[in-house]
Protein backbone atom coordinates (compact mmCIF):
# COMPACT_ATOMS: atom_id res chain seq x y z
CA UNK A 1 0.00 0.00 0.00
CA UNK A 2 1.36 3.41 -0.96
CA UNK A 3 2.16 5.50 2.10
CA UNK A 4 1.80 9.25 1.80
CA UNK A 5 4.79 10.64 3.68
CA UNK A 6 3.31 13.92 4.73
CA UNK A 7 3.78 15.67 8.05
CA UNK A 8 0.31 16.73 9.15
CA UNK A 9 1.84 19.22 11.63
CA UNK A 10 2.53 21.73 8.90
CA UNK A 11 2.02 25.40 9.85
CA UNK A 12 -0.62 27.39 8.04
CA UNK A 13 2.05 29.95 7.20
CA UNK A 14 5.86 29.80 7.51
CA UNK A 15 7.37 32.47 9.81
CA UNK A 16 10.41 34.29 8.40
CA UNK A 17 13.21 35.48 10.69
CA UNK A 18 12.46 39.00 9.45
CA UNK A 19 9.33 38.96 11.63
CA UNK A 20 11.50 38.41 14.70
CA UNK A 21 13.77 41.33 13.76
CA UNK A 22 10.77 43.55 13.00
CA UNK A 23 9.24 42.78 16.40
CA UNK A 24 12.53 43.59 18.13
CA UNK A 25 12.79 46.92 16.36
CA UNK A 26 9.23 47.77 17.37
CA UNK A 27 9.84 46.77 20.99
CA UNK A 28 13.01 48.90 21.14
CA UNK A 29 11.47 51.78 19.16
CA UNK A 30 14.45 51.46 16.84
CA UNK A 31 14.43 52.35 13.13
CA UNK A 32 15.90 50.19 10.40
CA UNK A 33 18.36 52.93 9.53
CA UNK A 34 19.70 52.85 13.08
CA UNK A 35 20.08 49.06 13.02
CA UNK A 36 21.77 49.32 9.64
CA UNK A 37 24.25 51.80 11.09
CA UNK A 38 24.98 49.59 14.11
CA UNK A 39 25.52 46.41 12.11
CA UNK A 40 26.97 47.73 8.88
CA UNK A 41 24.34 45.77 6.96
CA UNK A 42 23.22 47.83 4.01
CA UNK A 43 19.74 49.21 4.57
CA UNK A 44 18.16 47.76 1.35
CA UNK A 45 19.50 44.32 2.29
CA UNK A 46 18.26 44.64 5.87
CA UNK A 47 14.87 45.80 4.60
CA UNK A 48 14.62 42.77 2.31
CA UNK A 49 15.40 40.46 5.25
CA UNK A 50 12.77 42.12 7.44
CA UNK A 51 10.18 41.83 4.63
CA UNK A 52 11.04 38.16 4.10
CA UNK A 53 12.39 38.73 0.63
CA UNK A 54 15.95 37.68 1.48
CA UNK A 55 17.42 34.94 3.63
CA UNK A 56 19.46 35.76 6.71
CA UNK A 57 23.11 34.78 6.34
CA UNK A 58 25.32 33.58 9.22
CA UNK A 59 27.38 36.78 8.92
CA UNK A 60 24.29 38.95 9.31
CA UNK A 61 23.13 36.80 12.25
CA UNK A 62 26.42 37.41 14.08
CA UNK A 63 26.16 41.16 13.48
CA UNK A 64 22.57 41.25 14.71
CA UNK A 65 23.58 39.25 17.80
CA UNK A 66 25.96 42.03 18.78
CA UNK A 67 23.51 44.84 18.02
CA UNK A 68 20.34 43.32 19.49
CA UNK A 69 21.76 40.85 22.00
CA UNK A 70 19.83 38.03 20.36
CA UNK A 71 21.58 34.70 19.84
CA UNK A 72 22.85 34.27 16.29
CA UNK A 73 22.14 30.55 16.68
CA UNK A 74 18.50 31.32 17.48
CA UNK A 75 18.18 33.64 14.49
CA UNK A 76 19.63 31.01 12.16
CA UNK A 77 17.32 28.36 13.62
CA UNK A 78 14.32 30.56 12.82
CA UNK A 79 15.65 31.03 9.28
CA UNK A 80 16.20 27.27 8.83
CA UNK A 81 12.75 26.45 10.22
CA UNK A 82 11.22 28.94 7.80
CA UNK A 83 12.89 27.22 4.87
CA UNK A 84 11.74 23.80 6.08
CA UNK A 85 8.18 25.02 6.64
CA UNK A 86 8.13 26.64 3.20
CA UNK A 87 9.26 23.37 1.63
CA UNK A 88 6.56 21.45 3.53
CA UNK A 89 3.90 23.91 2.50
CA UNK A 90 4.97 23.51 -1.11
CA UNK A 91 4.93 19.72 -0.74
CA UNK A 92 1.43 19.87 0.70
CA UNK A 93 0.14 21.95 -2.20
CA UNK A 94 1.57 19.47 -4.69
CA UNK A 95 0.15 16.49 -2.80
CA UNK A 96 -3.22 18.17 -2.28
CA UNK A 97 -3.49 18.94 -5.98
CA UNK A 98 -2.54 15.40 -6.94
CA UNK A 99 -4.97 13.84 -4.49
CA UNK A 100 -7.77 16.15 -5.62
CA UNK A 101 -7.29 14.90 -9.17
CA UNK A 102 -7.45 11.31 -7.91
CA UNK A 103 -10.51 12.03 -5.78
CA UNK A 104 -12.40 13.57 -8.69
CA UNK A 105 -12.12 10.21 -10.46
CA UNK A 106 -12.77 8.06 -7.37
CA UNK A 107 -15.95 9.82 -6.30
CA UNK A 108 -17.62 8.83 -9.58
CA UNK A 109 -16.81 5.16 -8.97
CA UNK A 110 -17.93 4.70 -5.34
CA UNK A 111 -20.82 5.62 -3.07
CA UNK A 112 -19.31 8.54 -1.16
CA UNK A 113 -22.41 9.04 1.01
CA UNK A 114 -22.17 5.46 2.26
CA UNK A 115 -18.46 5.74 3.02
CA UNK A 116 -19.09 9.00 4.86
CA UNK A 117 -21.91 7.37 6.86
CA UNK A 118 -19.70 4.50 8.01
CA UNK A 119 -16.80 6.82 8.86
CA UNK A 120 -14.35 5.91 6.11
CA UNK A 121 -14.17 9.41 4.61
CA UNK A 122 -14.29 12.73 6.48
CA UNK A 123 -13.74 15.48 3.93
CA UNK A 124 -9.92 15.61 4.05
CA UNK A 125 -9.07 14.66 0.49
CA UNK A 126 -5.60 13.29 1.31
CA UNK A 127 -6.93 11.08 4.10
CA UNK A 128 -10.00 10.12 2.09
CA UNK A 129 -8.03 8.90 -0.91
CA UNK A 130 -5.71 6.88 1.29
CA UNK A 131 -8.58 5.27 3.22
CA UNK A 132 -10.53 4.42 0.07
CA UNK A 133 -7.40 2.78 -1.30
CA UNK A 134 -7.16 0.86 1.98
CA UNK A 135 -10.77 -0.31 1.72
CA UNK A 136 -10.24 -1.60 -1.82
CA UNK A 137 -6.73 -2.94 -1.04
CA UNK A 138 -5.12 -1.04 -3.91
CA UNK A 139 -2.03 1.13 -4.07
CA UNK A 140 -3.05 3.71 -6.65
CA UNK A 141 -5.79 4.88 -8.97
CA UNK A 142 -4.71 2.63 -11.83
CA UNK A 143 -5.00 -0.43 -9.58
CA UNK A 144 -8.42 0.72 -8.40
CA UNK A 145 -9.70 1.14 -11.97
CA UNK A 146 -8.32 -2.28 -12.93
CA UNK A 147 -10.18 -3.78 -9.96
CA UNK A 148 -13.39 -2.00 -10.97
CA UNK A 149 -13.10 -3.29 -14.54
CA UNK A 150 -12.48 -6.84 -13.34
CA UNK A 151 -15.41 -6.65 -10.95
CA UNK A 152 -17.72 -5.45 -13.71
CA UNK A 153 -16.67 -8.36 -15.88
CA UNK A 154 -17.16 -11.01 -13.18
CA UNK A 155 -20.06 -9.86 -11.04
CA UNK A 156 -23.66 -10.79 -11.77
CA UNK A 157 -25.00 -7.75 -9.92
CA UNK A 158 -24.19 -5.67 -12.99
CA UNK A 159 -27.05 -7.47 -14.76
CA UNK A 160 -30.38 -5.67 -14.76
CA UNK A 161 -33.38 -7.23 -13.04
CA UNK A 162 -37.07 -6.53 -13.59
CA UNK A 163 -37.82 -7.39 -9.96
CA UNK A 164 -35.49 -5.08 -8.08
CA UNK A 165 -33.34 -2.03 -8.67
CA UNK A 166 -29.67 -2.50 -7.97
CA UNK A 167 -26.95 0.09 -8.32
CA UNK A 168 -23.64 -1.58 -9.22
CA UNK A 169 -21.66 1.28 -7.64
CA UNK A 170 -23.50 0.76 -4.36
CA UNK A 171 -22.92 -3.00 -4.35
CA UNK A 172 -19.29 -2.56 -5.36
CA UNK A 173 -18.76 -0.11 -2.47
CA UNK A 174 -20.59 -2.26 0.07
CA UNK A 175 -18.88 -5.47 -0.98
CA UNK A 176 -15.35 -4.13 -0.57
CA UNK A 177 -16.27 -2.37 2.66
CA UNK A 178 -17.28 -5.80 3.99
CA UNK A 179 -13.95 -7.23 2.78
CA UNK A 180 -12.22 -4.40 4.62
CA UNK A 181 -14.13 -5.06 7.85
CA UNK A 182 -13.38 -8.76 7.64
CA UNK A 183 -9.65 -8.14 7.19
CA UNK A 184 -9.63 -5.85 10.25
CA UNK A 185 -11.88 -7.99 12.46
CA UNK A 186 -10.15 -9.32 15.59
CA UNK A 187 -12.70 -11.94 16.62
CA UNK A 188 -11.27 -15.14 18.06
CA UNK A 189 -12.03 -17.91 15.57
CA UNK A 190 -11.95 -21.67 15.85
CA UNK A 191 -10.70 -23.93 13.11
CA UNK A 192 -13.04 -24.25 10.17
CA UNK A 193 -14.01 -27.87 9.48
CA UNK A 194 -16.47 -28.81 6.75
CA UNK A 195 -17.53 -31.83 8.77
CA UNK A 196 -19.07 -29.57 11.42
CA UNK A 197 -22.03 -28.33 9.39
CA UNK A 198 -24.68 -30.50 11.11
CA UNK A 199 -23.58 -29.47 14.57
CA UNK A 200 -23.49 -25.82 13.51
CA UNK A 201 -27.01 -25.79 12.03
CA UNK A 202 -28.33 -27.52 15.15
CA UNK A 203 -26.74 -24.85 17.32
CA UNK A 204 -28.06 -22.04 15.14
CA UNK A 205 -31.61 -23.38 15.38
CA UNK A 206 -31.28 -23.38 19.16
CA UNK A 207 -30.15 -19.74 19.05
CA UNK A 208 -33.03 -18.78 16.76
CA UNK A 209 -35.55 -20.66 18.88
CA UNK A 210 -34.46 -18.91 22.08
CA UNK A 211 -34.23 -15.53 20.28
CA UNK A 212 -32.43 -13.67 23.05
CA UNK A 213 -29.29 -11.66 22.24
CA UNK A 214 -29.66 -13.44 18.92
CA UNK A 215 -27.11 -11.47 16.88
CA UNK A 216 -24.46 -11.74 19.58
CA UNK A 217 -25.03 -15.48 20.10
CA UNK A 218 -25.08 -16.09 16.35
CA UNK A 219 -21.69 -14.39 16.06
CA UNK A 220 -20.27 -16.40 18.97
CA UNK A 221 -21.45 -19.70 17.50
CA UNK A 222 -20.22 -18.98 13.99
CA UNK A 223 -16.85 -17.84 15.36
CA UNK A 224 -16.58 -21.11 17.31
CA UNK A 225 -16.93 -23.00 14.04
CA UNK A 226 -14.27 -20.86 12.36
CA UNK A 227 -16.63 -18.52 10.50
CA UNK A 228 -16.27 -14.78 10.84
CA UNK A 229 -19.57 -12.92 11.28
CA UNK A 230 -20.30 -9.31 10.34
CA UNK A 231 -23.54 -7.42 10.93
CA UNK A 232 -23.24 -4.54 8.45
CA UNK A 233 -25.67 -1.78 7.56
CA UNK A 234 -27.22 -2.08 4.12
CA UNK A 235 -26.46 0.52 1.49
CA UNK A 236 -29.25 2.79 0.24
CA UNK A 237 -32.26 0.98 -1.15
CA UNK A 238 -30.28 -1.92 -2.61
CA UNK A 239 -31.88 -5.23 -1.53
CA UNK A 240 -28.82 -6.96 -0.12
CA UNK A 241 -29.68 -9.51 2.57
CA UNK A 242 -26.32 -11.16 3.01
CA UNK A 243 -23.03 -12.23 1.56
CA UNK A 244 -20.37 -14.84 2.17
CA UNK A 245 -16.76 -14.94 1.05
CA UNK A 246 -13.45 -16.49 1.99
CA UNK A 247 -10.39 -14.43 2.84
CA UNK A 248 -7.29 -16.03 4.30
CA UNK A 249 -7.90 -19.05 6.54
CA UNK A 250 -11.56 -18.44 7.34
CA UNK A 251 -14.85 -17.78 5.57
CA UNK A 252 -16.95 -14.73 6.46
CA UNK A 253 -20.73 -14.35 6.62
CA UNK A 254 -22.29 -10.89 6.39
CA UNK A 255 -25.94 -10.01 7.07
CA UNK A 256 -27.61 -6.63 6.65
CA UNK A 257 -30.88 -7.24 8.52
CA UNK A 258 -32.63 -5.51 5.63
CA UNK A 259 -35.87 -7.12 6.82
CA UNK A 260 -35.53 -7.11 10.63
CA UNK A 261 -37.48 -10.27 11.43
CA UNK A 262 -36.18 -13.47 13.00
CA UNK A 263 -37.38 -15.68 10.13
CA UNK A 264 -35.61 -13.51 7.52
CA UNK A 265 -32.50 -13.31 9.68
CA UNK A 266 -32.42 -17.08 10.25
CA UNK A 267 -32.98 -17.86 6.57
CA UNK A 268 -30.22 -15.45 5.50
CA UNK A 269 -27.74 -16.92 7.98
CA UNK A 270 -28.52 -20.51 6.99
CA UNK A 271 -28.47 -19.57 3.29
CA UNK A 272 -24.95 -18.19 3.69
CA UNK A 273 -23.91 -21.21 5.77
CA UNK A 274 -24.99 -23.30 2.78
CA UNK A 275 -22.66 -21.28 0.57
CA UNK A 276 -19.80 -21.56 3.05
CA UNK A 277 -19.95 -25.34 3.25
CA UNK A 278 -20.92 -26.11 -0.34
CA UNK A 279 -19.77 -23.37 -2.70
CA UNK A 280 -17.07 -21.07 -1.38
CA UNK A 281 -13.47 -21.62 -2.35
CA UNK A 282 -10.52 -20.05 -0.60
CA UNK A 283 -9.98 -16.48 -1.82
CA UNK A 284 -12.60 -17.07 -4.53
CA UNK A 285 -15.58 -15.02 -5.66
CA UNK A 286 -18.08 -13.86 -3.05
CA UNK A 287 -21.68 -15.07 -2.91
CA UNK A 288 -24.03 -12.08 -2.64
CA UNK A 289 -27.68 -12.63 -1.75
CA UNK A 290 -29.50 -10.24 -4.11
CA UNK A 291 -32.92 -11.00 -5.65
CA UNK A 292 -32.54 -11.86 -9.31
CA UNK A 293 -34.88 -12.77 -12.17
CA UNK A 294 -33.15 -16.11 -12.55
CA UNK A 295 -31.37 -17.70 -9.61
CA UNK A 296 -28.07 -19.42 -10.19
CA UNK A 297 -27.65 -23.07 -9.28
CA UNK A 298 -25.57 -22.03 -6.25
CA UNK A 299 -28.29 -19.70 -4.97
CA UNK A 300 -30.98 -22.35 -5.43
CA UNK A 301 -28.89 -24.91 -3.57
CA UNK A 302 -28.25 -22.44 -0.75
CA UNK A 303 -31.99 -21.82 -0.46
CA UNK A 304 -32.66 -25.55 -0.25
CA UNK A 305 -29.92 -25.95 2.34
CA UNK A 306 -31.45 -23.22 4.51
CA UNK A 307 -34.95 -24.71 4.33
CA UNK A 308 -33.73 -28.24 5.11
CA UNK A 309 -31.58 -26.97 7.98
CA UNK A 310 -34.74 -25.87 9.81
CA UNK A 311 -37.01 -28.77 8.87
CA UNK A 312 -36.32 -31.48 6.26
CA UNK A 313 -38.26 -30.85 3.07
CA UNK A 314 -40.06 -34.24 3.16
CA UNK A 315 -41.29 -33.48 6.70
CA UNK A 316 -42.44 -30.03 5.63
CA UNK A 317 -44.35 -31.43 2.67
CA UNK A 318 -46.10 -33.90 4.98
CA UNK A 319 -47.08 -31.01 7.23
CA UNK A 320 -48.55 -29.09 4.29
CA UNK A 321 -50.56 -32.16 3.26
CA UNK A 322 -51.90 -32.63 6.82
CA UNK A 323 -52.94 -28.97 7.05
CA UNK A 324 -54.18 -28.39 3.52
CA UNK A 325 -57.77 -28.05 4.73
CA UNK A 326 -56.87 -25.68 7.57
CA UNK A 327 -57.83 -22.07 7.01
CA UNK A 328 -54.57 -20.03 6.90
CA UNK A 329 -55.82 -17.69 9.62
CA UNK A 330 -56.13 -20.71 11.95
CA UNK A 331 -52.81 -22.34 11.13
CA UNK A 332 -50.91 -21.02 14.18
CA UNK A 333 -51.56 -23.99 16.56
CA UNK A 334 -50.42 -26.42 13.88
CA UNK A 335 -47.31 -24.37 13.21
CA UNK A 336 -46.54 -24.28 16.92
CA UNK A 337 -46.90 -28.05 17.30
CA UNK A 338 -44.68 -28.69 14.25
CA UNK A 339 -42.05 -26.27 15.55
CA UNK A 340 -42.00 -27.99 18.95
CA UNK A 341 -41.68 -31.35 17.21
CA UNK A 342 -38.53 -30.22 15.39
CA UNK A 343 -37.20 -27.93 18.13
CA UNK A 344 -37.24 -24.74 16.05
CA UNK A 345 -38.62 -21.22 16.30
CA UNK A 346 -42.31 -21.29 15.19
CA UNK A 347 -41.98 -17.88 13.49
CA UNK A 348 -39.46 -19.38 11.06
CA UNK A 349 -41.98 -22.02 10.00
CA UNK A 350 -44.75 -19.43 9.93
CA UNK A 351 -42.71 -17.22 7.61
CA UNK A 352 -42.06 -20.18 5.33
CA UNK A 353 -45.76 -21.07 5.36
CA UNK A 354 -46.81 -17.55 4.34
CA UNK A 355 -44.22 -17.54 1.57
CA UNK A 356 -45.33 -20.86 0.13
CA UNK A 357 -49.05 -20.07 0.11
CA UNK A 358 -48.41 -16.52 -1.09
CA UNK A 359 -50.30 -14.84 1.76
CA UNK A 360 -48.03 -12.34 3.54
CA UNK A 361 -50.75 -10.36 5.29
CA UNK A 362 -51.69 -13.09 7.75
CA UNK A 363 -51.34 -11.64 11.23
CA UNK A 364 -48.24 -12.88 13.06
CA UNK A 365 -49.04 -15.12 15.98
CA UNK A 366 -45.43 -15.47 17.12
CA UNK A 367 -42.64 -13.06 18.06
CA UNK A 368 -41.05 -11.94 14.82
CA UNK A 369 -38.57 -9.36 16.07
CA UNK A 370 -34.90 -10.17 16.48
CA UNK A 371 -34.36 -9.98 20.22
LINSULLIN-V401157 format. One line per field, one symbol per residue. burial: # if it has 24 or more other ideal C-beta (glycine too) atoms within 12 Angstrom, else .. Layout:
# LINSULLIN-V401157
burial=???
This chain:
# LINSULLIN-V401157
burial=...#.#.......#####.###.##......#..##..#.#...##..##.#...#...##.##..##.#.#..##.##..#..#..#...#..#...#..##..##.####.##..#.##...##.#########.#.##..#..##..#...####.......#################..#.#.#..#....#..##.###.###.#..##.###.############.##..##########..##########.####################....#######......##..##.#######....#..##..#....#..##.##..##..#.###########...........#.#.#.
